[in-house]
């Protein structure tokens, strides 16, 4: 069964642009800006395209040589910071 929609959503006021493997996130309403390196960009893509946090973790564990507890902790921290900044919301 294919994964369902991601529980993570990009608010309508947030503009996302990827350039050369890195990303820029800008909330047009608050002018909050985040720059993501290549790993942050991959974490962003995993969160916004996976059906759950667990599925995003599974995807990243397969791609990077890091143990699952570390990936999960880093991904939760990353999502929390983005949510606190208003750049990512959870359904």
C-alpha positions as CSV (number, residue, x, y, z in Angstrom):
1,X,0.0,0.0,0.0
2,X,1.5,3.4,-0.9
3,X,2.0,5.9,2.0
4,X,-0.8,8.3,2.7
5,X,-0.4,12.0,2.8
6,X,2.2,13.5,5.1
7,X,0.9,14.7,8.5
8,X,3.3,17.6,8.1
9,X,2.1,20.6,6.0
10,X,3.8,23.7,4.7
11,X,1.7,26.7,5.7
12,X,0.3,28.7,2.7
13,X,2.4,31.7,3.8
14,X,5.7,29.7,3.5
15,X,7.8,29.9,0.4
16,X,10.3,27.0,-0.2
17,X,13.0,27.2,-2.8
18,X,15.7,24.6,-3.4
19,X,19.0,25.7,-5.0
20,X,21.9,23.4,-5.6
21,X,20.8,20.8,-3.0
22,X,20.1,23.4,-0.3
23,X,16.8,25.1,0.6
24,X,15.5,28.4,1.7
25,X,12.3,28.6,3.7
26,X,10.6,32.0,4.1
27,X,7.4,32.8,5.9
28,X,6.1,35.8,3.9
29,X,3.7,36.8,6.7
30,X,6.4,37.0,9.5
31,X,9.5,37.3,7.4
32,X,10.9,34.3,9.3
33,X,13.8,32.8,7.2
34,X,15.6,29.4,7.5
35,X,18.4,28.2,5.3
36,X,18.8,24.4,5.1
37,X,22.0,22.6,4.1
38,X,21.9,19.4,2.0
39,X,21.0,17.2,5.0
40,X,18.4,19.6,6.3
41,X,16.9,19.7,2.8
42,X,16.7,16.0,2.7
43,X,15.1,15.9,6.2
44,X,12.6,18.5,5.0
45,X,11.7,16.4,2.0
46,X,11.4,13.3,4.1
47,X,9.0,15.0,6.5
48,X,6.8,16.6,3.9
49,X,6.5,13.5,1.7
50,X,6.2,10.7,4.2
51,X,3.0,9.3,5.8
52,X,4.4,9.6,9.3
53,X,7.5,10.6,11.4
54,X,8.4,6.8,11.5
55,X,8.2,6.6,7.7
56,X,10.5,9.6,7.4
57,X,12.9,8.1,9.9
58,X,12.9,4.8,8.0
59,X,13.7,6.7,4.8
60,X,16.6,8.6,6.3
61,X,18.1,5.6,8.1
62,X,18.3,3.8,4.7
63,X,20.0,6.8,3.1
64,X,22.5,7.7,5.8
65,X,24.9,5.7,7.9
66,X,23.3,6.7,11.2
67,X,21.4,4.6,13.8
68,X,17.7,5.0,14.0
69,X,17.6,6.6,17.5
70,X,19.9,9.4,16.4
71,X,17.9,10.0,13.2
72,X,14.6,10.0,15.1
73,X,16.0,12.5,17.7
74,X,17.5,14.7,15.1
75,X,14.3,14.6,13.0
76,X,12.0,15.4,15.9
77,X,14.2,18.3,17.0
78,X,14.3,19.6,13.4
79,X,10.5,19.4,13.0
80,X,10.0,21.0,16.4
81,X,12.2,24.0,15.5
82,X,10.5,24.5,12.1
83,X,7.0,24.2,13.8
84,X,8.0,26.7,16.5
85,X,9.1,29.1,13.7
86,X,5.8,28.6,11.9
87,X,7.5,27.0,8.9
88,X,5.9,23.6,9.3
89,X,2.6,22.5,10.8
90,X,1.4,19.1,11.9
91,X,-2.1,17.9,10.9
